[in-house]
Amino acid sequence: WNNLYDQIASGTNMSMSGIPNWTHDIGGYAQEVRFQTGDVGSAQENRATRSTAANPEDMEEWRELNHRWFQFGAFTPLFRSHGEVVKREIYNIAAGDDAMRDNMVWWLKLRYRLMPYIYTVASDTHYRSGTMMRGLAMDFPNDDKARNVKDQYMFGPSFLVAPVYAYKARQRQVYLPAGADWYDFHTGERHQGGATRTIQAPRERMPLFVKAGSVITAGPVTQYVDEKPDAPLTVFVYAGANGVATLYEDDGVTNAYQRGEASRIPISYDDKAGVVRIGERVGRYQGMVEKREFRVRVIKPGVSTAADMDAADKSVIYDGKPVSVKL
């Protein structure tokens, strides 16, 4: 658990030092011997019991450690489950615990739903010397309290991530930086920034917040990046402030982007007018979908993003020319 805790600051520090594509081994690479026995281990002898059987209490702890680390991993630059000896495939680690398995699959699907947002943030690390994991001081330099927070971070410009790193913890303190309102991704509750809140964190939920005014692009669940290139995209806008974003796209599978084969679509949200504007597409690439559906969903206080990511308030067909959606 202390290793999991250390990764939060390690990843943020590496990113702020100019190494944005940082990663880690979900569950930790080399595990304690007590976790290496039984069905998920290597059948090593437990030195304390002289047995290769797993201690049920140890296995319960290992599963929860891996589960919490998996949630954290879904919001890091490279989402990678890997390590020595101990099995970590979802069907192994969650065998006999359907709730755990379903929740790990949910976080995995969420990662792929957010690929348009994540891919755009990744493109900014390449083209604009950006970073994906951001210490709070980067986005809130005038908030003195934010400078000393080392167990939270921004993931791109919109998400505030607060991993759970204590065994059997079912809530944690989360500092919400001043200068913005914050939506609980799971519940839809909106909080004013500049305060520390006690946030509920049952085993299946990692505290996750979105800054008011955020514009987040998302897609359907996919098995690989170019499986559904013409699928509808959803634009989530978070009421309470104006917002701007871009959607970066390329073919997703080749190095053609190095030859400039890519596109960007600007998106803005006027909170007072309740209007989302999808601007003119700039650039193109081989295989680019010329026309597709954009769905728009406005998140207001009490609306859970997580509850139904397929929901939409309005939709429009976009062909590369500017279009506005009145909410």
Secondary structure as UniProt FT lines:
FT   HELIX           2..16
FT   TURN            17..18
FT   TURN            26..27
FT   HELIX           33..35
FT   HELIX           38..40
FT   TURN            47..50
FT   HELIX           56..73
FT   TURN            74..75
FT   HELIX           90..93
FT   TURN            94..96
FT   HELIX           98..113
FT   HELIX           115..127
FT   STRAND          133..134
FT   HELIX           136..139
FT   TURN            141..142
FT   HELIX           145..148
FT   STRAND          153..155
FT   TURN            156..158
FT   STRAND          159..161
FT   TURN            167..168
FT   STRAND          171..176
FT   TURN            178..179
FT   STRAND          181..184
FT   TURN            185..187
FT   STRAND          190..192
FT   STRAND          195..200
FT   TURN            203..204
FT   STRAND          208..211
FT   TURN            212..213
FT   STRAND          215..218
FT   TURN            225..226
FT   TURN            229..230
FT   STRAND          233..238
FT   TURN            239..240
FT   STRAND          243..249
FT   HELIX           256..259
FT   STRAND          262..270
FT   TURN            271..274
FT   STRAND          275..278
FT   STRAND          282..284
FT   TURN            286..287
FT   STRAND          292..299
FT   TURN            301..302
FT   TURN            305..307
FT   TURN            309..310
FT   STRAND          314..318
FT   STRAND          323..326
//
